[in-house]
Amino acid sequence: MTNLKNTAALKVLIAGGYGHIGSNIARHLRKKHPEINLILGGRHPEKGHQFAAEIGRTECIFLDVNKPFDSDSAGSPDLIIAALQDHKNMLFDAAVENNISYISITRTADEVAPMIFKALQKQPLSKLVLTDHWQAGVLTIVAKQVAEQFQQINTIETACVYDELDPIGPMIAAQMDSFVTRALIRNEKNWIFVDATEYPRDFYLANGTAARGYPMGTLDVPSLASLTDASNVRFDIVIGQSIGTNQGKNASHDLYIDIEGILVSGKPAKMRTIVSDPAGQSHLTALGVLISVEGIFGLSGQLPPSNGGIYLPETLLNATNAVKTLKEFGVTITQTEI
């Protein structure tokens, strides 16, 4: 539990807060930091009233990202979490103009440039965190921790396994067709955009079955390349049975992180790390947002940044503390040499 003196006055606006991912974010925040005030925004606030009453210290407001943002009408939040599609960047622009901290989760690598340019030019005092990585940065944070075992990394191949039995909300459903289109990858230190359907990758899942993945332009690719200077980096999406389904349980959401290079000991190695959330992808995405909220406000052992501007999960967070929070919520992380 956090320090009530420091956090009882904090207000967090979750745009799309009573949707599939937004409600998971709200539940995680309420469980971990019950004193924070939550505001759920959307075009139909009446749909969130029952949920708001259930979790407490929560109000619902009308919010339309196609209309001008008024901070007072939105409850004067300290942080805006964009858990919905905001193609006009209305929430990001409002955060910059009003010095409100901000978290995004829906952008691909070629969609963040307008946000970065605006932040660099405006130099806001608030913290603007682009968690548009897969699962809001969870994959990159775990990979960052694993990478510390290596003195040199040549290749990082990452993937998610999307299980069709894992329920998704309308926001993700609307994005599914765009997941396998143009993708950014790093190949022999060259940055290239590829037609995902022409660059498949075959590998084996945890149960030994063969899988085929297709690249997707998430922010994990430039993040991991910058962190490690690996010559080859890609992120692939696979549609198949998850670890949970294979075990006769609810569908899990599984992340695969394969890193090849030279260990600190001097031994060449290829290590596989599997991150699995038995509660599914929306639960895991919300956990990624939770740890970034903790990073912004300096909660759960995280140190808050002293300056405003653009941050990424790996520049904001202490990976050890972040992984600890993931495990507290039931996420398993296993590692083997392959």
C-alpha positions as CSV (number, residue, x, y, z in Angstrom):
1,M,0.0,0.0,0.0
2,T,1.2,3.5,-0.8
3,N,1.7,6.5,1.5
4,L,-1.8,8.1,1.9
5,K,-0.3,11.5,2.6
6,N,1.4,11.5,-0.8
7,T,-1.3,9.9,-3.0
8,A,-4.7,10.6,-1.5
9,A,-5.0,13.8,-3.6
10,L,-3.9,12.2,-6.9
11,K,-6.4,12.0,-9.7
12,V,-6.0,9.6,-12.6
13,L,-8.3,9.9,-15.6
14,I,-8.6,6.7,-17.6
15,A,-10.1,7.5,-21.0
16,G,-12.0,4.4,-22.0
17,G,-11.9,3.5,-18.3
18,Y,-15.0,1.2,-18.3
19,G,-13.9,-0.7,-21.4
20,H,-12.1,-4.0,-21.5
21,I,-8.6,-2.8,-21.0
22,G,-9.5,0.4,-19.1
23,S,-11.5,-1.4,-16.5
24,N,-8.5,-3.8,-15.9
25,I,-6.3,-0.7,-15.4
26,A,-8.8,0.7,-12.9
27,R,-9.0,-2.6,-11.0
28,H,-5.2,-2.9,-10.8
29,L,-4.8,0.7,-9.6
30,R,-7.6,0.3,-7.0
31,K,-6.1,-3.0,-5.7
32,K,-2.5,-1.7,-5.4
33,H,-3.2,1.9,-4.5
34,P,-6.7,2.2,-3.1
35,E,-6.3,5.8,-2.0
36,I,-5.9,7.2,-5.6
37,N,-8.9,8.9,-7.0
38,L,-10.0,7.5,-10.4
39,I,-12.0,9.2,-13.2
40,L,-13.4,7.0,-15.9
41,G,-14.0,8.9,-19.2
42,G,-16.0,7.9,-22.2
43,R,-18.9,8.9,-24.5
44,H,-21.4,6.9,-22.4
45,P,-20.5,7.5,-18.8
46,E,-23.7,5.8,-17.6
47,K,-22.2,2.5,-18.7
48,G,-19.5,2.9,-16.1
49,H,-21.6,3.9,-13.0
50,Q,-22.0,0.4,-11.7
51,F,-18.4,-0.4,-12.1
52,A,-17.3,2.9,-10.5
53,A,-19.5,2.1,-7.5
54,E,-18.1,-1.4,-7.3
55,I,-14.4,-0.3,-7.0
56,G,-15.0,3.0,-5.0
57,R,-13.4,6.4,-5.1
58,T,-14.3,6.6,-8.7
59,E,-16.4,8.9,-10.8
60,C,-17.5,8.7,-14.5
61,I,-17.5,11.7,-16.9
62,F,-18.4,12.4,-20.5
63,L,-15.3,12.4,-22.7
64,D,-15.2,12.6,-26.4
65,V,-11.7,12.6,-28.1
66,N,-13.3,14.3,-31.1
67,K,-14.1,17.4,-29.0
68,P,-11.9,19.9,-27.2
69,F,-10.6,18.8,-23.8
70,D,-11.3,20.9,-20.7
71,S,-9.3,20.0,-17.7
72,D,-11.8,21.4,-15.2
73,S,-14.7,19.4,-16.7
74,A,-12.5,16.3,-16.7
75,G,-11.8,16.6,-13.0
76,S,-8.4,18.3,-13.1
77,P,-6.5,15.0,-13.4
78,D,-2.8,14.6,-12.5
79,L,-2.5,11.9,-15.1
80,I,-4.4,10.9,-18.3
81,I,-4.3,7.3,-19.4
82,A,-5.4,6.9,-23.0
83,A,-7.0,3.4,-23.1
84,L,-8.8,4.1,-26.3
85,Q,-8.0,5.1,-29.9
86,D,-7.2,8.9,-30.1
87,H,-6.3,9.4,-33.8
88,K,-6.2,13.2,-33.4
89,N,-3.9,13.0,-30.4
90,M,-6.4,15.2,-28.5
91,L,-5.5,13.7,-25.1
92,F,-1.8,13.9,-25.7
93,D,-2.1,17.6,-26.9
94,A,-4.2,18.4,-23.8
95,A,-1.7,16.8,-21.5
96,V,1.1,18.9,-23.1
97,E,-0.8,22.1,-22.9
98,N,-2.1,21.6,-19.4
99,N,1.1,20.0,-17.9
100,I,-0.8,16.8,-17.1
101,S,1.2,13.6,-17.1
102,Y,0.1,11.1,-19.8
103,I,0.3,7.4,-20.8
104,S,-0.5,6.0,-24.2
105,I,-0.9,2.3,-25.2
106,T,-2.2,2.1,-28.7
107,R,0.4,3.5,-31.2
108,T,2.7,1.6,-33.5
109,A,6.3,2.6,-34.2
110,D,5.5,4.8,-37.2
111,E,2.6,6.6,-35.4
112,V,4.5,8.3,-32.5
113,A,6.5,10.9,-34.4
114,P,4.0,13.7,-34.1
115,M,3.8,13.2,-30.3
116,I,7.6,13.1,-30.0
117,F,8.1,16.3,-32.1
118,K,5.4,18.2,-30.1
119,A,6.9,17.2,-26.8
120,L,10.4,18.2,-27.9
121,Q,9.2,21.6,-29.1
122,K,6.9,22.4,-26.2
123,Q,9.2,21.0,-23.5
124,P,6.3,20.3,-21.0
125,L,6.8,19.9,-17.3
126,S,4.7,16.8,-17.2
127,K,5.8,13.2,-17.8
128,L,4.6,11.8,-21.1
129,V,5.1,8.0,-21.2
130,L,4.8,6.2,-24.5
131,T,3.9,2.6,-23.4
132,D,2.8,1.7,-26.9
133,H,5.0,-1.4,-26.7
134,W,3.3,-4.9,-26.6
135,Q,1.4,-5.2,-23.3
136,A,2.3,-1.6,-22.5
137,G,6.0,-2.2,-22.1
138,V,5.9,-5.5,-20.2
139,L,7.9,-7.4,-22.8
140,T,10.6,-4.7,-23.1
141,I,11.0,-4.4,-19.3
142,V,11.5,-8.1,-18.8
143,A,13.9,-8.2,-21.8
144,K,15.9,-5.4,-20.3
145,Q,16.3,-7.3,-17.1
146,V,17.3,-10.5,-19.0
147,A,19.8,-8.6,-21.2
148,E,21.8,-7.8,-18.1
149,Q,23.1,-11.4,-18.2
150,F,24.9,-10.7,-21.5
151,Q,28.0,-8.7,-22.3
152,Q,27.1,-8.8,-26.1
153,I,23.8,-9.4,-27.8
154,N,23.5,-10.2,-31.5
155,T,19.8,-11.1,-31.9
156,I,16.6,-10.5,-30.0
157,E,13.6,-12.3,-31.4
158,T,10.4,-11.7,-29.5
159,A,6.8,-12.8,-30.0
160,C,3.4,-12.9,-28.4
161,V,0.9,-15.8,-28.7
162,Y,-2.6,-14.5,-29.1
163,D,-5.1,-17.2,-28.1
164,E,-8.5,-16.8,-29.7
165,L,-10.1,-18.0,-26.5
166,D,-8.6,-15.0,-24.7
167,P,-11.4,-12.3,-24.7
168,I,-10.5,-8.9,-26.2
169,G,-12.3,-5.6,-26.1
170,P,-13.6,-3.6,-29.1
171,M,-10.4,-1.5,-29.3
172,I,-8.2,-4.5,-29.8
173,A,-10.7,-6.1,-32.1
174,A,-10.7,-3.0,-34.3
175,Q,-6.9,-3.1,-34.5
176,M,-6.5,-6.8,-35.3
177,D,-6.6,-6.4,-39.1
178,S,-3.9,-3.8,-38.9
179,F,-1.5,-5.9,-36.8
180,V,0.0,-7.8,-39.7
181,T,0.7,-5.1,-42.3
182,R,3.8,-2.9,-42.4
183,A,6.3,-3.7,-39.7
184,L,9.5,-2.2,-38.5
185,I,12.4,-4.6,-37.9
186,R,16.2,-4.4,-37.5
187,N,18.1,-6.7,-39.8
188,E,21.9,-6.8,-39.6
189,K,21.8,-3.2,-38.1
190,N,19.6,-2.0,-41.0
191,W,16.3,-0.4,-40.1
192,I,13.6,-1.6,-42.6
193,F,9.9,-1.5,-42.9
194,V,8.6,-4.8,-44.4
195,D,5.4,-6.3,-45.6
196,A,4.7,-8.5,-42.6
197,T,3.2,-11.3,-44.7
198,E,6.5,-11.6,-46.6
199,Y,8.7,-11.9,-43.5
200,P,7.3,-14.8,-41.4
201,R,9.3,-16.5,-38.7
202,D,9.0,-20.1,-37.7
203,F,9.8,-21.3,-34.2
204,Y,8.7,-23.6,-31.4
205,L,6.3,-22.9,-28.6
206,A,6.7,-24.0,-25.0
207,N,5.0,-27.3,-25.6
208,G,7.2,-28.1,-28.6
209,T,4.6,-27.3,-31.3
210,A,5.7,-25.4,-34.4
211,A,4.4,-21.8,-34.8
212,R,4.6,-19.2,-37.5
213,G,4.8,-15.5,-36.5
214,Y,4.5,-12.3,-38.5
215,P,6.3,-9.1,-37.6
216,M,4.5,-6.1,-36.1
217,G,5.8,-2.6,-35.7
218,T,5.6,-2.2,-31.9
219,L,7.9,0.1,-30.0
220,D,9.6,-2.9,-28.5
221,V,11.8,-3.2,-31.6
222,P,13.5,0.2,-31.5
223,S,13.5,0.1,-27.7
224,L,15.4,-3.2,-27.5
225,A,17.7,-2.3,-30.3
226,S,18.6,1.0,-28.5
227,L,19.0,-0.8,-25.1
228,T,21.3,-3.6,-26.4
229,D,22.7,-2.5,-29.8
230,A,21.6,-5.9,-31.1
231,S,22.1,-6.3,-34.9
232,N,18.8,-8.1,-35.3
233,V,15.5,-7.3,-33.5
234,R,11.9,-8.2,-34.3
235,F,8.6,-8.7,-32.7
236,D,6.1,-11.2,-34.1
237,I,2.5,-12.0,-33.4
238,V,1.4,-15.6,-33.4
239,I,-2.2,-16.9,-33.3
240,G,-2.3,-20.2,-31.5
241,Q,-3.0,-22.0,-28.3
242,S,-1.6,-20.5,-25.2
243,I,0.1,-22.2,-22.3
244,G,-3.1,-21.9,-20.3
245,T,-5.3,-23.5,-22.9
246,N,-2.8,-26.3,-23.4
247,Q,-3.0,-27.0,-19.7
248,G,-6.8,-27.2,-19.8
249,K,-7.1,-23.8,-18.0
250,N,-8.3,-20.4,-19.1
251,A,-6.4,-18.9,-22.0
252,S,-3.2,-17.1,-21.0
253,H,-1.3,-14.4,-22.8
254,D,2.3,-15.5,-23.5
255,L,5.4,-13.5,-24.5
256,Y,8.5,-15.1,-25.9
257,I,11.9,-13.4,-25.6
258,D,14.8,-15.2,-27.3
259,I,18.2,-13.5,-26.9
260,E,21.4,-14.8,-28.5
261,G,24.8,-13.5,-27.7
262,I,27.7,-13.8,-25.3
263,L,27.0,-14.1,-21.6
264,V,28.8,-12.0,-19.0
265,S,30.8,-15.2,-18.2
266,G,32.1,-15.2,-21.8
267,K,30.0,-18.2,-22.9
268,P,28.0,-18.0,-26.2
269,A,24.3,-18.7,-25.4
270,K,20.8,-18.4,-26.6
271,M,18.3,-17.8,-23.7
272,R,14.5,-18.1,-23.9
273,T,12.4,-16.2,-21.4
274,I,8.6,-16.8,-21.4
275,V,6.3,-14.3,-19.7
276,S,2.8,-15.8,-19.1
277,D,-0.2,-14.1,-17.6
278,P,-2.9,-16.7,-16.8
279,A,-5.5,-13.9,-16.8
280,G,-5.0,-13.0,-20.4
281,Q,-3.8,-10.1,-22.6
282,S,-6.0,-7.3,-21.2
283,H,-4.9,-8.1,-17.7
284,L,-1.3,-8.0,-18.7
285,T,-1.6,-4.8,-20.7
286,A,-3.2,-3.2,-17.6
287,L,-0.3,-4.3,-15.5
288,G,2.1,-2.6,-17.9
289,V,0.1,0.6,-17.4
290,L,0.1,0.1,-13.6
291,I,3.9,-0.1,-13.4
292,S,4.2,3.1,-15.5
293,V,1.8,4.9,-13.2
294,E,4.0,3.8,-10.3
295,G,7.0,5.1,-12.2
296,I,5.4,8.6,-12.8
297,F,4.3,9.1,-9.2
298,G,7.2,7.2,-7.5
299,L,5.2,4.4,-6.0
300,S,6.2,0.8,-5.0
301,G,9.9,1.5,-4.9
302,Q,10.0,3.3,-8.2
303,L,11.8,6.7,-8.4
304,P,9.8,9.5,-10.0
305,P,11.6,11.3,-12.8
306,S,12.7,14.8,-11.9
307,N,12.1,16.3,-15.4
308,G,9.2,16.5,-17.7
309,G,9.1,15.3,-21.3
310,I,8.9,12.0,-23.2
311,Y,9.7,8.8,-21.4
312,L,9.5,5.1,-22.4
313,P,8.9,2.2,-20.0
314,E,12.6,1.3,-20.0
315,T,13.7,4.9,-19.3
316,L,11.1,5.4,-16.6
317,L,11.1,2.2,-14.6
318,N,13.4,0.1,-12.4
319,A,13.1,-3.3,-14.1
320,T,13.5,-5.2,-10.8
321,N,10.7,-3.4,-9.1
322,A,8.5,-3.6,-12.1
323,V,9.0,-7.4,-12.5
324,K,8.2,-7.8,-8.8
325,T,4.8,-6.1,-9.3
326,L,4.1,-8.4,-12.3
327,K,4.7,-11.4,-10.2
328,E,2.5,-10.1,-7.4
329,F,-0.4,-10.2,-9.9
330,G,0.2,-13.8,-10.9
331,V,2.5,-13.4,-13.9
332,T,5.0,-16.2,-14.3
333,I,8.5,-15.7,-15.9
334,T,10.6,-18.7,-16.8
335,Q,14.0,-18.9,-18.5
336,T,15.8,-21.7,-20.3
337,E,18.8,-22.1,-22.5
338,I,17.9,-23.2,-26.1
